[in-house]
Amino acid sequence: MKKILLTTGLVVLLTAATAAPTMAISDSGSTPLPGTGAKVEVTAWQCNAYADKCSFRTSTKTKKGNAKYKVSKISNTATVKANGWQATLALSPSGTQVSESTRQVSWTNQNTWIADVSGIADPGGSLNTSITTCSDGGAFKSGVKAFASACAND
């Protein structure tokens, strides 16, 4: 009987630990797309706590009210920076190296309402390294364009 209770207790403990929501740090911003009634919305997310690597995600969306709003071209650039003394950064996907501690990954879509970028950041080189994830997005339709930015940091 003790073995059954111990096993049941372990299963409940493991279930509770794995079911707990993962905390993230996020930021968002928006700007109107002139003459359309739509908005360009950007969001930046990154993990809150990590031992080695940290996931990130950035997004640019165009919406009119709560509805998806299709544009000619929509783009998103994720800029991920490792913070700390002599910080370094590896990124997957690797993206473009801006400096030893900063990388950028961009994505552009046409004739749709969304452009997303996601990946894994691997900061290093410093005892107290943290990361900052920024999302820069733009949308274009009928000669009109708008840009918005957001940055999440721990």
C-alpha positions in Angstrom: 0.0 0.0 0.0 2.9 2.4 0.8 4.4 1.7 -2.6 1.1 2.6 -4.4 0.7 5.8 -2.4 4.3 6.7 -3.0 3.9 6.1 -6.8 0.7 8.0 -6.9 2.3 10.9 -5.0 5.2 11.0 -7.4 2.9 11.0 -10.4 0.9 13.9 -9.0 4.1 15.8 -8.2 5.5 15.3 -11.7 2.2 16.2 -13.3 1.9 19.4 -11.3 5.5 20.4 -12.1 5.1 19.8 -15.8 1.7 21.4 -16.0 2.8 24.7 -14.5 2.8 27.5 -17.1 6.1 28.7 -18.4 6.6 32.3 -17.6 7.8 34.7 -20.3 8.8 38.3 -20.5 7.0 40.2 -23.2 6.4 43.7 -24.7 4.1 45.0 -27.4 3.5 48.1 -29.5 1.2 49.2 -32.2 0.8 52.0 -34.7 -2.0 52.9 -37.2 -1.6 52.0 -40.9 -2.7 55.4 -42.3 -5.9 55.6 -44.3 -6.9 51.9 -43.7 -8.4 51.8 -40.2 -5.9 49.0 -39.5 -3.0 48.8 -37.0 0.4 47.3 -37.2 1.0 45.3 -34.0 4.4 44.0 -32.8 5.2 41.7 -29.9 8.5 40.4 -28.4 8.6 37.4 -26.1 11.5 35.6 -24.4 11.9 33.1 -21.6 11.9 34.5 -18.1 14.4 32.1 -16.5 17.0 29.9 -18.1 20.1 28.0 -17.1 21.8 27.9 -20.5 19.6 28.9 -23.5 16.5 31.0 -23.9 13.7 30.8 -26.4 12.5 34.0 -28.1 9.7 34.9 -30.5 8.8 38.1 -32.3 5.7 38.9 -34.4 4.3 41.6 -36.6 0.6 41.5 -37.4 -1.9 43.8 -39.1 -5.4 43.9 -37.7 -8.5 45.9 -38.3 -10.4 45.6 -35.0 -9.9 42.0 -34.1 -9.9 40.8 -37.7 -6.8 39.9 -39.7 -6.0 42.6 -42.3 -4.1 41.5 -45.4 -1.3 43.8 -46.6 1.0 43.8 -49.7 4.1 43.3 -47.6 4.7 42.7 -43.9 8.1 42.2 -42.2 9.5 41.4 -38.8 13.1 41.8 -37.5 14.1 40.1 -34.3 17.1 41.7 -32.6 18.5 39.7 -29.7 21.2 41.1 -27.5 23.2 39.4 -24.7 23.7 41.8 -21.8 26.7 41.7 -19.5 30.4 42.3 -19.4 32.1 40.8 -22.4 28.8 39.1 -23.3 28.6 36.9 -26.4 25.6 35.5 -28.3 24.9 32.5 -30.5 21.5 32.3 -32.1 19.5 29.6 -33.8 18.7 30.4 -36.6 22.0 32.2 -36.8 20.8 35.4 -38.4 23.1 38.4 -39.1 25.8 39.3 -36.6 25.5 42.9 -35.6 28.2 42.7 -32.9 29.7 40.0 -30.7 26.7 40.3 -28.4 23.9 41.1 -30.9 22.2 39.2 -33.8 19.3 39.9 -36.0 16.9 37.6 -37.9 14.3 38.9 -40.4 11.3 37.6 -42.2 9.1 39.2 -44.8 5.8 37.9 -46.2 3.7 39.2 -49.1 -0.1 39.3 -49.4 -0.8 38.2 -45.8 -1.3 39.7 -42.4 1.6 38.2 -40.3 5.3 37.8 -40.1 6.9 35.8 -37.2 10.5 35.0 -36.2 11.4 32.5 -33.4 14.5 30.8 -32.2 16.9 29.9 -29.4 19.4 32.4 -27.9 22.6 31.1 -26.3 24.2 33.9 -24.3 27.7 33.5 -22.8 30.9 35.2 -21.9 29.7 36.8 -18.7 28.9 35.8 -15.2 25.6 37.6 -15.1 24.3 37.5 -18.7 20.7 38.3 -19.6 19.1 38.9 -23.0 17.0 41.5 -24.6 14.7 40.7 -27.5 13.3 43.4 -29.7 10.7 43.2 -32.4 10.7 45.7 -35.3 7.9 45.4 -37.8 6.5 47.1 -40.8 3.6 46.8 -43.1 2.9 48.2 -46.6 -0.3 48.6 -48.5 -1.3 50.8 -51.5 1.7 53.1 -51.0 1.1 53.5 -47.3 3.5 52.1 -44.7 3.8 52.0 -40.9 6.4 50.7 -38.4 6.2 49.7 -34.8 8.7 48.4 -32.2 8.7 46.5 -28.9 11.5 45.2 -26.6 11.3 42.5 -23.9 14.2 42.3 -21.4 14.9 40.5 -18.1 
